[in-house]
Amino acid sequence: MKVAVTGASGHIGNCLVQELKKQGAGIKVLVHNFRSVLDEMDVELIQGNLLEPESLVNLCEGVDVVFHLAAQIAIENTSSENVYETNVTGTKNIIKAANYSRVRKLIHFSSIHAFQLGSPDQMLDESRSLVETNKAIYEFTKAEGEREVMKAAKEGLNAVILNPTAVIGPFDYRGSLLGQALLKIYQNKLPFLVSGGYNWVDVRDVVSASINAIDSGRKGENYILSGEFCTLQELSVMISKISGCKIPVIVPVALARLACPFFKVLSSVTNKQPLYTYQSLDILVNSPSNISNAKARNELRYEPRPLEQTLRDTFDWYKENNFIN
């Protein structure tokens, strides 16, 4: 089997490529600016990006399955045009290339954020409606990307959609936002945490389900890949058991909102993502605690592991790769 992967240098992407290599697949990956560990993986590199249709045709030519992971994440409404172009226009372009090359299957990685939130205690499953307004650009563009994939599936493309929650775990070579937050807690570098929480899932479990989707994912269907809901305070307690770090002070969200302008200024000075934004705080406060992964369990043999195991494996990997001294 030969597969193509966009977003292969990201956290999920490089983990996926490693697992596909173990299973003997031939792999082509789209390379834009960041190559990460791809040079060491013995894969075919296709230079280009999602907004260069010719490079996508080269990527899809002669492959059986396309995994589309490339996306632009935004935790505030900046660079809205770039986010839309990557997440929506880029998805349209990969669909066109997949159709042109007659690939057997397209596996599209969306996000839990593509769904409308509803009330925090209301169960979220694949029947939930997609986001319809552009109040939060990332959520809106992921929903729009999904709509393009669903439209293509209705027109004949064999495509499935995966909706992971907050992905953490080992093999985070680029240092994802979530990975950086975990490291800050571990190293006592996070000044405070806010109330609220999130649903956390292991990157290895997401990858396993995505590979199973090649044969088991049904055309035009969504699959939520959720793990375990945990508040930030509970998460920090787990990390403290592993590292002995201090548990950061928990402050009210209202107080954190007052500090958002300061974090934005600091971000512009340090050229790093802000610690908190208005949107990220909204997500933490309103994040649903009851997210069903029953469909993925039944159809993709999805088996998320315990969160504490993920954290231990993650920090072991960070140590082995010198992210932690």
SERO-4910 file (N, C-alpha, C, O; in steps of 0.05 Angstrom, whole numbers):
BEGIN
 pado doro    nc1    nc2    nc3   cac1   cac2   cac3    cc1    cc2    cc3    oc1    oc2    oc3
  Met    A     17    -24      0      0      0      0     18     25      0     38     26     14
  Lys    A      9     45    -15     24     70    -16      5     92     -6    -18     94    -15
  Val    A     15    109     12     -1    130     23     12    157     20     37    159     17
  Ala    A     -4    178     21      6    206     21     -3    219     47    -25    214     57
  Val    A     14    237     58      7    250     83     13    280     80     35    288     72
  Thr    A     -6    296     87     -1    325     91      1    330    121    -11    316    137
  Gly    A     17    350    128     20    356    157     37    335    171     34    330    195
  Ala    A     56    322    156     71    300    167     92    309    188    101    293    204
  Ser    A     99    335    188    118    344    208    106    351    235    120    356    254
  Gly    A     79    351    236     66    357    261     65    334    280     76    312    274
  His    A     53    338    303     53    317    324     40    291    315     52    270    315
  Ile    A     15    294    306      1    270    297     14    259    271     17    235    268
  Gly    A     21    277    254     32    270    228     57    253    229     59    232    216
  Asn    A     77    261    245    102    246    246     98    219    260    111    200    253
  Cys    A     80    219    280     74    194    293     60    175    274     65    151    274
  Leu    A     42    185    257     29    169    237     48    158    217     47    134    210
  Val    A     67    174    207     87    165    188    104    143    200    109    123    186
  Gln    A    112    146    225    128    125    238    113     98    239    125     77    233
  Glu    A     87    100    246     72     75    248     67     63    221     68     38    218
  Leu    A     61     79    201     57     68    174     82     55    163     81     35    150
  Lys    A    105     67    170    131     55    161    134     27    174    143      9    161
  Lys    A    127     25    200    129     -1    214    112    -22    200    119    -45    200
  Gln    A     90    -13    188     71    -32    176     78    -36    146     63    -50    132
  Gly    A    100    -25    137    109    -31    110     98    -14     88    101    -21     64
  Ala    A     84      8     94     72     25     73     94     42     60    113     50     72
  Gly    A     89     46     34    105     66     20     92     93     25     68     96     24
  Ile    A    109    114     30     98    139     40    109    163     24    133    165     20
  Lys    A     90    181     16     97    206      4     87    228     24     65    226     34
  Val    A    104    248     29     95    269     47     99    296     34    118    301     19
  Leu    A     80    314     40     81    341     30     99    358     49     94    358     73
  Val    A    119    371     38    138    387     54    136    416     46    139    422     22
  His    A    131    433     65    131    462     60    156    475     72    177    476     58
  Asn    A    155    484     96    178    497    109    192    480    129    216    480    131
  Phe    A    176    465    145    187    450    168    190    421    161    169    408    156
  Arg    A    214    410    161    218    382    154    219    364    178    215    340    176
  Ser    A    225    375    202    226    360    227    244    336    224    267    338    215
  Val    A    234    312    230    250    288    228    244    273    203    252    250    200
  Leu    A    231    286    183    223    272    159    246    262    143    245    241    129
  Asp    A    268    277    143    292    270    128    303    243    137    317    229    122
  Glu    A    298    235    162    309    211    173    290    187    170    296    165    179
  Met    A    267    191    158    246    171    158    244    154    132    227    137    130
  Asp    A    261    160    113    261    145     88    233    146     75    221    125     69
  Val    A    224    170     70    199    174     56    204    192     32    224    206     31
  Glu    A    185    192     13    188    209    -11    177    237     -4    154    240      4
  Leu    A    194    257     -7    187    284      0    177    299    -25    191    300    -45
  Ile    A    153    311    -23    142    327    -45    141    356    -36    126    363    -18
  Gln    A    158    373    -48    158    401    -40    134    415    -50    126    413    -74
  Gly    A    121    430    -32     97    445    -41     80    453    -17     90    452      6
  Asn    A     56    461    -21     37    467      0      9    465     -9      4    460    -33
  Leu    A    -10    468      9    -38    464      3    -49    483    -17    -71    479    -29
  Leu    A    -36    505    -21    -46    526    -40    -32    524    -67    -35    542    -84
  Glu    A    -16    503    -71     -3    497    -97    -15    472   -108     -4    450   -103
  Pro    A    -37    473   -123    -51    449   -133    -32    429   -148    -36    405   -145
  Glu    A    -13    439   -162      5    421   -177     21    403   -158     25    379   -164
  Ser    A     30    414   -136     45    398   -117     27    377   -104     37    355    -97
  Leu    A      1    383   -101    -17    363    -89    -23    340   -109    -27    318   -100
  Val    A    -24    347   -134    -27    325   -154     -3    307   -154     -6    283   -155
  Asn    A     21    319   -151     45    302   -149     44    285   -124     53    262   -124
  Leu    A     34    296   -103     32    282    -77     13    258    -80     20    236    -70
  Cys    A     -9    262    -92    -30    241    -94    -26    221   -116    -38    199   -116
  Glu    A     -9    227   -135     -5    209   -157      6    182   -149     27    180   -135
  Gly    A     -8    161   -156      1    134   -151     -3    124   -123      8    103   -115
  Val    A    -19    138   -106    -23    129    -79    -51    117    -75    -70    124    -91
  Asp    A    -54    101    -55    -80     88    -49    -96    105    -29   -120    108    -32
  Val    A    -83    116     -9    -96    130     12    -82    157     18    -58    158     18
  Val    A    -98    178     22    -88    204     30    -97    211     58   -121    210     64
  Phe    A    -78    217     75    -84    227    102    -79    257    101    -57    267     97
  His    A   -101    272    106    -99    301    105    -99    313    133   -120    315    145
  Leu    A    -75    319    143    -73    330    170    -65    360    171    -71    373    190
  Ala    A    -54    370    149    -43    397    150    -66    417    155    -87    417    143
  Ala    A    -60    435    174    -80    456    181    -65    478    196    -43    474    206
  Gln    A    -78    501    198    -67    523    214    -85    527    238   -109    532    236
  Ile    A    -72    524    262    -86    527    287    -86    557    295    -66    570    291
  Ala    A   -108    566    306   -109    594    316   -125    594    342   -147    584    343
  Ile    A   -113    606    363   -127    609    388   -136    638    393   -144    645    415
  Glu    A   -134    654    372   -146    681    371   -151    688    342   -139    676    324
  Asn    A   -167    708    338   -175    714    310   -155    733    297   -162    755    288
  Thr    A   -130    723    294   -110    737    279   -104    721    254   -108    696    254
  Ser    A    -95    734    233    -88    720    208   -112    703    198   -108    681    188
  Ser    A   -136    714    200   -160    700    193   -159    690    164   -168    668    158
  Glu    A   -149    708    146   -148    700    118   -130    677    113   -137    659     98
  Asn    A   -107    676    126    -88    654    123   -100    628    134    -96    607    123
  Val    A   -113    630    157   -126    607    169   -147    595    151   -149    571    147
  Tyr    A   -163    613    139   -185    604    121   -172    591     96   -181    570     87
  Glu    A   -152    604     85   -140    593     60   -128    565     65   -131    547     49
  Thr    A   -115    562     88   -103    536     94   -124    514    100   -123    493     88
  Asn    A   -142    521    117   -161    501    127   -185    495    109   -196    473    110
  Val    A   -192    514     93   -215    510     75   -206    507     46   -211    487     33
  Thr    A   -193    528     35   -184    526      7   -164    503      4   -165    489    -16
  Gly    A   -146    500     24   -127    477     22   -141    450     22   -133    432      8
  Thr    A   -163    448     37   -178    423     37   -192    418     10   -192    396      0
  Lys    A   -203    440     -1   -215    437    -28   -194    428    -48   -199    411    -65
  Asn    A   -170    438    -46   -148    431    -65   -140    402    -62   -135    388    -82
  Ile    A   -138    392    -37   -130    364    -33   -152    345    -43   -147    324    -53
  Ile    A   -177    354    -40   -200    338    -51   -198    336    -81   -201    314    -92
  Lys    A   -193    358    -94   -190    358   -123   -167    340   -132   -170    325   -152
  Ala    A   -145    341   -118   -122    325   -125   -128    295   -121   -120    278   -136
  Ala    A   -142    289    -99   -149    261    -93   -168    250   -114   -165    227   -124
  Asn    A   -187    266   -122   -206    258   -144   -191    254   -170   -195    234   -184
  Tyr    A   -174    273   -177   -159    272   -202   -141    247   -203   -139    234   -224
  Ser    A   -129    240   -180   -111    217   -180   -126    191   -174   -113    169   -173
  Arg    A   -152    193   -169   -168    169   -164   -158    152   -140   -155    128   -142
  Val    A   -152    166   -118   -143    152    -94   -166    135    -83   -190    141    -87
  Arg    A   -159    114    -69   -179     96    -59   -194    108    -35   -218    102    -31
  Lys    A   -180    124    -19   -192    136      5   -178    161     14   -154    164     12
  Leu    A   -194    180     23   -184    204     36   -192    204     65   -216    201     71
  Ile    A   -173    207     83   -178    208    112   -172    236    121   -148    244    121
  His    A   -192    251    128   -189    279    134   -190    283    164   -208    274    178
  Phe    A   -170    297    174   -168    303    203   -181    330    208   -171    351    199
  Ser    A   -203    330    222   -216    354    231   -209    359    260   -187    354    269
  Ser    A   -229    367    276   -224    373    304   -251    372    318   -272    376    306
  Ile    A   -250    367    344   -274    368    361   -286    396    360   -309    400    365
  His    A   -268    416    354   -277    444    353   -295    450    329   -307    472    328
  Ala    A   -297    432    311   -315    436    288   -344    434    296   -362    444    282
  Phe    A   -350    422    319   -377    418    328   -385    442    346   -369    454    360
  Gln    A   -411    449    344   -422    469    363   -420    458    391   -424    435    396
  Leu    A   -414    476    410   -409    467    437   -433    457    452   -432    435    463
  Gly    A   -455    472    453   -477    464    469   -470    469    499   -450    483    504
  Ser    A   -485    459    517   -479    462    546   -457    443    554   -455    421    542
  Pro    A   -440    451    573   -417    434    580   -424    406    589   -408    388    584
  Asp    A   -447    401    601   -454    374    611   -470    358    591   -476    335    596
  Gln    A   -476    369    568   -491    355    548   -473    337    531   -451    346    523
  Met    A   -481    312    527   -464    293    512   -459    303    484   -478    311    470
  Leu    A   -434    302    475   -427    310    448   -420    285    433   -403    269    441
  Asp    A   -434    280    411   -427    258    393   -429    267    364   -432    291    359
  Glu    A   -427    249    345   -425    256    317   -451    268    306   -451    279    283
  Ser    A   -473    267    321   -498    279    312   -499    309    317   -517    323    307
  Arg    A   -480    320    332   -480    349    338   -475    365    312   -460    357    295
  Ser    A   -489    388    310   -486    405    287   -458    418    286   -445    422    307
  Leu    A   -449    425    262   -423    438    259   -426    468    264   -448    480    262
  Val    A   -404    480    271   -402    509    275   -411    524    250   -404    516    228
  Glu    A   -427    545    253   -437    560    230   -428    589    228   -431    601    207
  Thr    A   -418    600    250   -409    628    249   -379    630    251   -366    611    260
  Asn    A   -368    652    242   -339    656    242   -330    672    267   -309    685    266
  Lys    A   -344    670    288   -337    683    313   -309    674    322   -293    691    331
  Ala    A   -303    649    320   -277    638    325   -267    625    299   -278    605    290
  Ile    A   -246    637    288   -238    630    260   -229    601    257   -235    588    237
  Tyr    A   -215    590    277   -206    562    275   -229    543    274   -230    526    257
  Glu    A   -248    546    293   -271    528    294   -287    530    268   -296    509    257
  Phe    A   -291    554    259   -307    558    235   -294    545    210   -307    532    194
  Thr    A   -268    549    208   -254    538    184   -252    508    185   -253    495    164
  Lys    A   -250    496    209   -250    467    210   -277    456    203   -279    435    190
  Ala    A   -298    470    211   -326    461    203   -330    464    173   -341    446    161
  Glu    A   -320    486    162   -323    490    133   -307    469    117   -316    459     97
  Gly    A   -283    462    128   -267    441    115   -282    414    115   -282    400     95
  Glu    A   -295    408    137   -312    384    139   -334    384    119   -339    364    106
  Arg    A   -347    407    116   -369    409     97   -359    403     68   -374    390     53
  Glu    A   -335    412     62   -324    406     35   -319    376     32   -324    365     10
  Val    A   -310    363     53   -305    334     51   -331    319     49   -333    300     33
  Met    A   -351    327     64   -377    314     63   -389    317     35   -401    298     24
  Lys    A   -387    341     24   -397    346     -3   -384    328    -23   -397    316    -40
  Ala    A   -357    325    -21   -342    308    -39   -350    279    -36   -352    264    -56
  Ala    A   -355    270    -11   -364    243     -6   -391    237    -20   -395    216    -31
  Lys    A   -409    256    -18   -435    253    -31   -433    252    -61   -449    240    -75
  Glu    A   -411    264    -71   -407    264   -100   -390    241   -110   -384    238   -133
  Gly    A   -382    223    -90   -369    199    -98   -342    193    -86   -333    170    -86
  Leu    A   -329    212    -74   -302    207    -62   -306    191    -37   -322    197    -19
  Asn    A   -290    170    -34   -290    153    -10   -274    168     12   -249    164     13
  Ala    A   -288    183     28   -274    199     48   -287    196     76   -311    193     78
  Val    A   -270    196     96   -280    196    124   -267    219    139   -246    229    131
  Ile    A   -279    227    161   -270    250    177   -265    241    206   -281    227    218
  Leu    A   -242    249    216   -235    243    244   -235    269    260   -225    289    251
  Asn    A   -246    267    284   -248    291    302   -235    285    329   -249    278    348
  Pro    A   -208    288    331   -195    284    356   -200    308    375   -206    330    367
  Thr    A   -196    302    401   -198    323    421   -170    335    425   -155    338    405
  Ala    A   -161    341    449   -135    353    454   -114    332    454   -112    315    472
  Val    A    -97    332    433    -78    311    429    -52    317    443    -39    338    439
  Ile    A    -43    298    460    -18    299    474     -4    272    471    -16    253    461
  Gly    A     21    271    480     35    245    479     64    248    469     73    271    464
  Pro    A     78    226    467    106    227    458    108    234    428     88    237    414
  Phe    A    133    237    419    139    243    391    131    271    382    125    277    359
  Asp    A    130    289    402    122    317    397    147    333    390    155    351    406
  Tyr    A    160    328    368    185    340    361    183    370    357    202    385    364
  Arg    A    161    380    346    159    409    341    151    425    365    153    450    365
  Gly    A    142    412    386    133    426    410    106    439    406    105    463    403
  Ser    A     85    423    406     58    433    402     51    452    426     64    452    446
  Leu    A     30    467    422     21    485    444     14    470    469     21    478    491
  Leu    A      0    447    466     -7    431    489     18    418    502     20    417    526
  Gly    A     37    409    485     61    398    495     77    418    511     89    412    532
  Gln    A     78    443    501     93    464    515     80    470    542     94    475    562
  Ala    A     53    469    543     39    474    569     46    452    589     50    457    612
  Leu    A     47    427    579     54    405    597     82    408    609     87    404    632
  Leu    A    100    416    591    128    420    600    130    442    621    145    440    640
  Lys    A    114    464    617    115    486    636    105    478    663    116    486    683
  Ile    A     84    462    663     74    452    689     95    434    702    101    437    726
  Tyr    A    106    416    687    127    397    697    150    412    709    161    404    729
  Gln    A    158    434    695    183    449    703    177    472    722    194    489    726
  Asn    A    152    474    732    145    496    750    148    523    737    155    543    751
  Lys    A    142    525    712    145    550    697    118    563    689    117    583    676
  Leu    A     96    550    698     70    561    692     60    577    717     57    564    738
  Pro    A     57    603    715     50    619    739     24    612    751     21    613    776
  Phe    A      4    606    735    -22    598    746    -38    583    726    -33    584    702
  Leu    A    -59    569    735    -78    555    718   -105    567    723   -110    579    744
  Val    A   -123    563    704   -150    572    708   -169    549    713   -162    526    707
  Ser    A   -192    555    724   -212    533    727   -221    525    699   -218    540    680
  Gly    A   -232    501    697   -240    491    671   -222    468    664   -203    462    678
  Gly    A   -229    454    642   -213    431    634   -217    424    605   -228    440    589
  Tyr    A   -208    400    598   -209    392    570   -210    361    569   -204    348    588
  Asn    A   -216    352    545   -214    323    540   -188    317    526   -182    328    504
  Trp    A   -172    300    538   -144    295    529   -143    267    517   -154    248    527
  Val    A   -128    265    495   -126    239    481    -97    234    473    -82    253    466
  Asp    A    -88    209    473    -61    202    466    -57    201    436    -74    189    422
  Val    A    -36    213    426    -30    214    398    -29    186    386    -37    182    363
  Arg    A    -18    167    401    -15    140    390    -42    126    386    -45    110    367
  Asp    A    -62    133    403    -89    122    399   -103    134    375   -118    121    361
  Val    A    -98    160    371   -109    174    348    -98    161    322   -112    156    303
  Val    A    -72    157    322    -59    145    299    -69    117    293    -74    110    270
  Ser    A    -72    101    314    -82     74    310   -109     74    298   -115     58    279
  Ala    A   -127     91    307   -154     92    296   -154    102    268   -169     93    251
  Ser    A   -136    121    262   -135    132    234   -126    111    214   -136    110    192
  Ile    A   -108     94    222    -99     72    205   -121     51    202   -125     40    180
  Asn    A   -135     45    223   -158     27    221   -180     38    203   -195     23    192
  Ala    A   -181     64    201   -202     77    184   -198     71    155   -216     74    139
  Ile    A   -174     63    147   -169     56    119   -189     35    110   -201     37     89
  Asp    A   -191     14    125   -209     -8    118   -237     -7    131   -256    -18    120
  Ser    A   -238      6    155   -263      4    170   -279     30    170   -303     29    176
  Gly    A   -267     52    163   -282     77    163   -302     78    141   -296     72    118
  Arg    A   -327     86    147   -348     86    127   -349    113    112   -346    134    124
  Lys    A   -353    112     87   -354    135     69   -373    156     80   -396    151     85
  Gly    A   -363    181     82   -380    204     90   -386    205    119   -403    221    127
  Glu    A   -372    189    136   -378    189    165   -357    203    181   -333    205    174
  Asn    A   -365    215    204   -348    227    224   -342    206    246   -358    189    252
  Tyr    A   -318    209    258   -311    192    281   -297    210    301   -276    220    296
  Ile    A   -310    213    324   -297    228    346   -277    211    361   -283    188    369
  Leu    A   -253    221    363   -231    207    377   -225    222    403   -207    239    404
  Ser    A   -241    216    424   -237    229    449   -223    211    469   -221    187    464
  Gly    A   -214    223    491   -201    207    511   -214    210    538   -236    200    543
  Glu    A   -200    225    556   -209    228    583   -211    258    590   -192    273    586
  Phe    A   -234    266    601   -237    294    610   -223    297    636   -225    280    654
  Cys    A   -209    320    638   -194    325    663   -191    355    666   -184    369    646
  Thr    A   -197    366    689   -192    395    693   -163    400    694   -146    382    698
  Leu    A   -156    426    690   -127    433    691   -115    428    719    -92    420    721
  Gln    A   -131    431    739   -121    425    766   -116    396    769    -95    388    780
  Glu    A   -135    379    760   -131    350    762   -107    341    745    -91    324    753
  Leu    A   -103    354    722    -80    348    705    -54    355    719    -35    339    718
  Ser    A    -53    378    732    -29    386    746    -23    368    770      1    363    776
  Val    A    -44    357    783    -39    338    805    -27    313    794     -8    302    806
  Met    A    -36    303    771    -24    279    759      5    284    752     22    267    757
  Ile    A     11    308    740     38    314    733     56    316    757     79    309    757
  Ser    A     45    327    779     60    330    804     68    303    815     90    300    826
  Lys    A     50    283    812     57    256    822     80    244    806     96    229    817
  Ile    A     82    252    781    104    242    763    130    257    768    151    244    770
  Ser    A    128    283    771    153    300    772    159    311    799    182    319    804
  Gly    A    140    312    817    144    326    842    142    356    840    149    370    859
  Cys    A    132    366    818    129    395    814    107    406    832     90    391    842
  Lys    A    109    432    836     88    445    852     62    448    835     64    450    810
  Ile    A     40    446    848     14    450    834      9    479    831      7    493    851
  Pro    A      6    490    806      2    518    802    -23    528    816    -42    513    820
  Val    A    -24    553    823    -47    566    835    -70    566    814    -65    573    791
  Ile    A    -94    560    823   -117    562    805   -131    589    810   -137    596    832
  Val    A   -134    604    788   -147    630    790   -173    630    775   -176    615    756
  Pro    A   -192    648    782   -217    650    767   -212    658    739   -194    674    733
  Val    A   -229    649    721   -226    656    692   -229    686    688   -216    697    672
  Ala    A   -247    698    704   -251    727    701   -225    742    706   -220    762    693
  Leu    A   -209    733    725   -183    746    731   -164    742    708   -149    760    700
  Ala    A   -164    717    697   -146    711    674   -153    728    650   -136    736    635
  Arg    A   -179    733    646   -187    750    624   -175    778    626   -167    790    606
  Leu    A   -174    788    650   -162    815    654   -132    815    646   -122    836    639
  Ala    A   -119    792    648    -91    791    641    -86    786    612    -63    787    603
  Cys    A   -106    780    596   -103    773    568    -88    795    552    -70    788    536
  Pro    A    -95    820    555    -79    841    541    -50    840    547    -33    845    529
  Phe    A    -43    835    572    -15    833    580     -1    810    565     21    812    555
  Phe    A    -15    786    565     -3    763    551      0    768    521     20    758    509
  Lys    A    -18    784    510    -15    790    481      9    808    476     24    803    457
  Val    A     14    828    493     37    845    490     63    828    494     82    831    479
  Leu    A     63    811    515     86    794    520     92    776    496    115    771    489
  Ser    A     70    766    484     73    748    461     87    763    438    103    751    424
  Ser    A     79    788    433     91    803    411    121    809    416    136    811    397
  Val    A    128    811    442    156    816    449    173    791    446    195    792    436
  Thr    A    162    769    456    178    744    456    174    727    431    189    708    427
  Asn    A    155    736    414    148    721    390    140    692    396    146    674    380
  Lys    A    126    688    418    115    662    425     85    664    429     74    686    433
  Gln    A     71    642    426     42    641    429     35    651    458     49    644    477
  Pro    A     14    668    460      7    677    487     -2    654    505    -13    634    495
  Leu    A      3    657    531     -5    636    550    -35    631    549    -44    608    548
  Tyr    A    -50    653    550    -79    651    549    -90    672    530    -79    694    528
  Thr    A   -111    666    516   -126    686    499   -155    684    508   -163    665    521
  Tyr    A   -171    704    499   -199    703    505   -212    677    494   -229    665    507
  Gln    A   -204    669    470   -215    645    458   -207    620    473   -224    602    478
  Ser    A   -182    618    481   -173    593    495   -186    591    522   -192    569    531
  Leu    A   -191    614    535   -205    613    561   -234    605    557   -245    590    573
  Asp    A   -247    614    535   -274    606    530   -275    576    526   -294    562    535
  Ile    A   -255    565    512   -255    536    506   -253    521    533   -267    501    537
  Leu    A   -235    529    550   -231    515    576   -256    516    593   -262    496    606
  Val    A   -269    538    593   -293    541    610   -317    525    599   -332    513    614
  Asn    A   -319    526    572   -343    514    560   -339    486    548   -357    474    537
  Ser    A   -315    475    552   -309    449    540   -327    427    551   -330    425    576
  Pro    A   -339    412    534   -357    390    543   -342    369    558   -321    360    550
  Ser    A   -354    360    580   -341    339    596   -350    311    588   -337    291    596
  Asn    A   -370    310    572   -382    284    563   -381    282    533   -399    290    519
  Ile    A   -359    271    523   -355    268    494   -354    238    487   -337    224    497
  Ser    A   -372    229    471   -375    201    465   -355    192    443   -353    206    422
  Asn    A   -341    170    447   -325    158    426   -335    130    419   -320    114    408
  Ala    A   -360    125    425   -372     99    421   -371     90    392   -365     67    386
  Lys    A   -376    108    374   -376    101    346   -348     92    337   -346     72    322
  Ala    A   -328    107    345   -300     99    338   -293     73    351   -279     56    338
  Arg    A   -301     68    375   -296     43    389   -308     20    373   -295     -1    369
  Asn    A   -333     23    365   -347      2    351   -337     -3    323   -336    -26    314
  Glu    A   -330     18    309   -323     15    280   -294     16    274   -285      4    254
  Leu    A   -278     30    290   -249     33    284   -231     19    304   -207     23    304
  Arg    A   -244      3    322   -229    -12    343   -212      8    359   -188      3    366
  Tyr    A   -224     30    366   -210     52    380   -210     45    410   -231     40    422
  Glu    A   -186     47    422   -183     40    450   -164     61    463   -140     56    466
  Pro    A   -175     84    472   -158    104    485   -147     94    512   -162     82    528
  Arg    A   -122     99    517   -109     90    542   -114    110    564   -122    133    559
  Pro    A   -109    103    589   -112    121    612    -94    145    609    -71    144    600
  Leu    A   -104    168    618    -90    193    615    -63    193    631    -43    203    621
  Glu    A    -63    181    655    -39    181    671    -17    165    657      7    173    658
  Gln    A    -24    144    642     -4    129    627      7    146    605     32    146    600
  Thr    A    -10    161    591     -1    179    570     19    199    581     40    204    568
  Leu    A     13    211    604     30    231    615     57    220    623     78    232    617
  Arg    A     58    196    635     83    184    642    100    178    617    124    183    617
  Asp    A     87    167    597    102    161    572    112    186    558    134    187    547
  Thr    A     96    207    560    103    233    548    128    244    561    147    252    547
  Phe    A    128    246    587    151    257    601    176    240    599    198    250    599
  Asp    A    172    214    597    195    196    592    207    202    565    232    203    562
  Trp    A    190    207    545    200    214    518    214    241    518    235    244    505
  Tyr    A    203    260    532    215    286    534    243    284    546    262    297    537
  Lys    A    246    267    567    273    264    579    292    251    559    315    259    557
  Glu    A    283    230    546    300    215    527    309    233    504    330    228    493
  Asn    A    293    253    498    299    270    475    309    298    483    309    317    468
  Asn    A    317    300    509    329    324    520    312    349    520    322    371    519
  Phe    A    286    346    521    268    368    525    267    375    555    261    398    563
  Ile    A    274    355    572    276    359    601    304    350    609    313    328    603
  Asn    A    317    367    624    344    361    633    343    341    657    364    334    668
***
